Amino acid sequence: MLQNDIEERVKALATYIIETGSTVRAAATKFNVSKSTVHKDISERLEKINPTLWKEAKMVLEHNKEERHIRGGMATKMKYKERKVI
């Protein structure tokens, strides 16, 4: 029973990430689990459960990883922009 719940969560996480292009952090927040859980679910568990879905989700996460430095720079820019206004 518990195993089925985990498998359902893994599939739901993967589907959400693929459909929305979500980051690990955003998916973790949406599903109320830790980033480590999302990472383990997608990188290890999903490969065994559904290899096709795993490949798609992995591609999205790799794309997000490549763009990570851009999002970080934008966050820093916004942080200092907000400080200037005040």
Secondary structure as the mmCIF struct_conf table of DSSP 4:
data_model
#
loop_
_struct_conf.conf_type_id
_struct_conf.id
_struct_conf.beg_label_comp_id
_struct_conf.beg_label_asym_id
_struct_conf.beg_label_seq_id
_struct_conf.end_label_comp_id
_struct_conf.end_label_asym_id
_struct_conf.end_label_seq_id
HELX_RH_AL_P HELX_RH_AL_P1 LEU A 2 THR A 20
TURN_TY1_P TURN_TY1_P1 GLY A 21 GLY A 21
HELX_RH_AL_P HELX_RH_AL_P2 VAL A 24 PHE A 31
TURN_TY1_P TURN_TY1_P2 ASN A 32 ASN A 32
HELX_RH_AL_P HELX_RH_AL_P3 LYS A 35 LYS A 40
HELX_RH_PI_P HELX_RH_PI_P1 ASP A 41 ARG A 45
HELX_RH_AL_P HELX_RH_AL_P4 LEU A 46 ILE A 49
HELX_RH_AL_P HELX_RH_AL_P5 PRO A 51 VAL A 85
#
